Amino acid sequence: MWFGVVDPSTHSLKNVKHAIFILASFLLPAHNCIAQDELLTERDSLMQYSEQKSVEKTPVSPPIVQLGDEFQNSILLLNNRFRVDNDVDQVTMVFFRDEGSAPIVLVRPDGSKLFIEDDEQNPDLLWYETQTYDMISITKPMPGPWQAVGDILDGSKVMVIADIVLNAEPIPQNIYSGEIIKHTAVLQNDGKQVDFSPFRDVVSISIDFVSNNNPNYENFGLGSRTVARFQDNGQGLDEVAADGVFTGQFNLSIPSGEWRPTFSIRTPMYNREQINKTVILHPNPILIDVKVDESEQGKHIVTVDTDSKHVKLSSLLLDGRITRPNSEEDRITLTETSDLVKMIEVINDSFGIYRVKLTAFATTVDGREVIINVPEYTFVTSAPPEPEPVLEEIVPIGPESNLNVMPIDKDLEDSWSTADTISIAITINLLILIFGGTGIFLILNKRKYPDDHLMLRFKNACLGFLDKLKLLKNKTENEDVPDAKSNLK
């Protein structure tokens, strides 16, 4: 394992060893020649090392230096140890461990321990943990040797985050809508490249375009748009996985205008942004037009030109496809370079929507090679109108030959019969819907109100109406009977 300390002085231990070896070489018995020779050899190498160090300039102390040599780090008690210098105000560390294992425990120089639970009570401690790593930030850490206890991965690093930055290539000032840009960057910690692959899971890197709100451009008032996310996984345009080089593929399918590229680096504990110079996103410089064939037997002519202020027509290459209304596709590849407008012939064998999708490869006027996705271009062709029906004249025969008989248009008659059929079908469907919906409603109402549903109410209402009719009838009969008796008298 490699572990780090924040301590510029590591020569004291070597000076002590130097003195011990020199003293031992004079005090050992003379008869132990083999041991003495070994010590003399060790002494000479140490003296040469001291002479070389005295000649060299004192290097600038890095934020992390190794604690002890390989022999000392092989001792079990010195494993997982690092040292914090006394002038460190804040330190952020990342410990990578076995997936699913418990968070580590930090042992301070005085022997006291820090657990993840201490994050709630200790204002100087900030602890973030996942299934694979612990990220710990300590304010005013105790100087001296610290120790991490846990299932730390073999070959892992105790990374002290000093100053995470993204060293990215500059973005061209003039870019184009639909352009595909491969952008590479290197993640650096305190000026040195971070080439430890698990660390890529700790940070998230992206580029946002922020509108300058210039009213003369299309992107006025649009805020920000994320145009690229950097990956180091060997997929897409990234060449090698986990090589420390992050690759972003721009998605410039956004409105044209003035934009400020903003690089964002996010970790679970802090976010940082870096704003670059303003760039201008121009509209797509590839221009498409079409001349539709009217003969129904020829070819449509699709022309492809460029905006001469930005792209050289002589450098234009095209690759893509044309989809005809019958869903058949024609592959398009134009690799001949010339100053002439590109012409593509499309067979006119069907009516409907034609779709043209192209990718352009060209050189800008300032000499930059570009790859541009051209927005899909569509055009529509319509079938010619049908000729007017010809009325057939009926020649009368026999005595009625002098009568003027109106000829019958069979197509008109057929159209009326079709219309009648459609009307009848619609009426039947409406009736089915009405009666079916009513039946479903009554069934659901009966289930919901078994003792007071609509059908029961209707039945009771009918029975009540019948009872009223009977009472009215009986009353009428009773009134008629006295009248009859009075008449008899």
Rosetta blueprint (number, residue, H / E / L):
1 M L
2 W E
3 F L
4 G L
5 V E
6 V E
7 D L
8 P L
9 S L
10 T L
11 H H
12 S H
13 L H
14 K H
15 N H
16 V H
17 K H
18 H H
19 A H
20 I H
21 F H
22 I H
23 L H
24 A H
25 S H
26 F H
27 L H
28 L L
29 P L
30 A L
31 H L
32 N L
33 C H
34 I H
35 A H
36 Q H
37 D H
38 E H
39 L H
40 L H
41 T H
42 E H
43 R H
44 D H
45 S H
46 L H
47 M H
48 Q H
49 Y H
50 S H
51 E H
52 Q H
53 K H
54 S H
55 V H
56 E L
57 K L
58 T L
59 P L
60 V L
61 S L
62 P L
63 P L
64 I L
65 V E
66 Q L
67 L L
68 G L
69 D L
70 E H
71 F H
72 Q H
73 N H
74 S L
75 I L
76 L H
77 L H
78 L H
79 N L
80 N L
81 R E
82 F E
83 R E
84 V E
85 D L
86 N L
87 D L
88 V L
89 D L
90 Q E
91 V E
92 T E
93 M E
94 V E
95 F E
96 F E
97 R E
98 D L
99 E L
100 G L
101 S L
102 A L
103 P L
104 I L
105 V E
106 L E
107 V E
108 R L
109 P L
110 D L
111 G L
112 S L
113 K E
114 L E
115 F L
116 I H
117 E H
118 D H
119 D H
120 E L
121 Q L
122 N L
123 P L
124 D L
125 L E
126 L E
127 W E
128 Y E
129 E E
130 T L
131 Q L
132 T L
133 Y E
134 D E
135 M E
136 I E
137 S E
138 I E
139 T E
140 K L
141 P L
142 M L
143 P L
144 G E
145 P E
146 W E
147 Q E
148 A E
149 V E
150 G L
151 D L
152 I E
153 L L
154 D L
155 G L
156 S L
157 K E
158 V L
159 M E
160 V E
161 I E
162 A L
163 D L
164 I E
165 V E
166 L E
167 N E
168 A E
169 E L
170 P L
171 I L
172 P L
173 Q L
174 N E
175 I E
176 Y E
177 S L
178 G L
179 E E
180 I L
181 I L
182 K E
183 H E
184 T E
185 A E
186 V E
187 L E
188 Q E
189 N E
190 D L
191 G L
192 K E
193 Q E
194 V L
195 D L
196 F L
197 S H
198 P H
199 F H
200 R H
201 D H
202 V L
203 V L
204 S E
205 I E
206 S E
207 I E
208 D E
209 F E
210 V E
211 S E
212 N L
213 N L
214 N L
215 P L
216 N L
217 Y L
218 E L
219 N L
220 F L
221 G L
222 L L
223 G L
224 S E
225 R E
226 T E
227 V E
228 A E
229 R E
230 F E
231 Q E
232 D L
233 N L
234 G L
235 Q L
236 G L
237 L L
238 D L
239 E L
240 V L
241 A L
242 A L
243 D L
244 G L
245 V E
246 F E
247 T E
248 G E
249 Q E
250 F L
251 N L
252 L L
253 S L
254 I L
255 P L
256 S L
257 G E
258 E E
259 W E
260 R E
261 P E
262 T E
263 F E
264 S E
265 I E
266 R E
267 T L
268 P L
269 M L
270 Y L
271 N E
272 R E
273 E E
274 Q E
275 I E
276 N L
277 K L
278 T L
279 V E
280 I E
281 L E
282 H E
283 P L
284 N L
285 P L
286 I E
287 L E
288 I E
289 D E
290 V E
291 K E
292 V L
293 D L
294 E L
295 S L
296 E L
297 Q L
298 G L
299 K E
300 H E
301 I E
302 V E
303 T E
304 V E
305 D E
306 T E
307 D L
308 S L
309 K L
310 H L
311 V E
312 K L
313 L H
314 S H
315 S H
316 L L
317 L E
318 L E
319 D E
320 G E
321 R E
322 I E
323 T E
324 R L
325 P L
326 N L
327 S L
328 E L
329 E E
330 D E
331 R E
332 I E
333 T E
334 L E
335 T L
336 E L
337 T L
338 S L
339 D L
340 L L
341 V L
342 K E
343 M E
344 I E
345 E E
346 V E
347 I E
348 N L
349 D L
350 S L
351 F L
352 G E
353 I E
354 Y E
355 R E
356 V E
357 K E
358 L E
359 T E
360 A E
361 F E
362 A E
363 T E
364 T E
365 V L
366 D L
367 G L
368 R L
369 E E
370 V E
371 I E
372 I E
373 N E
374 V L
375 P L
376 E L
377 Y E
378 T E
379 F E
380 V E
381 T E
382 S L
383 A L
384 P L
385 P L
386 E L
387 P L
388 E L
389 P L
390 V L
391 L L
392 E L
393 E L
394 I L
395 V L
396 P L
397 I L
398 G H
399 P H
400 E H
401 S H
402 N H
403 L L
404 N L
405 V L
406 M L
407 P L
408 I L
409 D L
410 K H
411 D H
412 L H
413 E H
414 D H
415 S H
416 W H
417 S H
418 T H
419 A H
420 D H
421 T H
422 I H
423 S H
424 I H
425 A H
426 I H
427 T H
428 I H
429 N H
430 L H
431 L H
432 I H
433 L H
434 I H
435 F H
436 G H
437 G H
438 T H
439 G H
440 I H
441 F H
442 L H
443 I H
444 L H
445 N H
446 K H
447 R H
448 K H
449 Y L
450 P L
451 D L
452 D L
453 H L
454 L H
455 M H
456 L H
457 R H
458 F H
459 K H
460 N H
461 A H
462 C H
463 L H
464 G H
465 F H
466 L H
467 D H
468 K H
469 L H
470 K H
471 L H
472 L H
473 K H
474 N H
475 K H
476 T H
477 E H
478 N H
479 E H
480 D H
481 V H
482 P H
483 D H
484 A H
485 K H
486 S H
487 N H
488 L H
489 K L
